[in-house]
Amino acid sequence: MPDLFPTVGVTNAKYIDEVASDKVNYGKTVQFDFEKHEFILSPTGKQKTITGSNAWAEWCVKAISSERYKYLIYSDNYGEEIDTLLGKSYPKKVVESEIKRMVKDCLMADKRTASVDNFTFTWIDDGIMFTCDVKNTIGESITISRTVVR
């Protein structure tokens, strides 16, 4: 009887695991207007897309503006939990330290992100404003600002 699973005479075959590859794909994404809270449309009515490191920068801003665990469409690795800090009686230094940790955790979940640092904090009446520098794996840097209010 013939073998149902014949052995193919291939030796020394190389299989490339794209996940384990050192090459990072920066992909593309649609542009979002964070002030108007809507997607940016072209004159023909199509959603505008951006590619490369601009797509990564857009991802960073979207991730840091999305509450973690709130949207079922996103994995548990996407978003931040900064809103849980405000309204508590934590000292300001503790809140700042936790924001650093949460923002790093959020942005470093993407393999395109190399580092998150240089945080600055400004306390306002009903919340906190912060900025940080985010660097990608090809050496480009962006500064992200966010205001969190109670």
Secondary structure, DSSP 8 states (H G I E B T S, - for coil): ---SS------S-----TTT-S-----EEE-EETTTTEE-B-TTS-B-EEEHHHHHHHHHHHHHTSBTTT-TTS-TTSSB-GGGTTTS---HHHHHHHHHHHHHHHHTTSTTEEEEEEEEEEEETTEEEEEEEEEETTS-EEEEEEEEE-
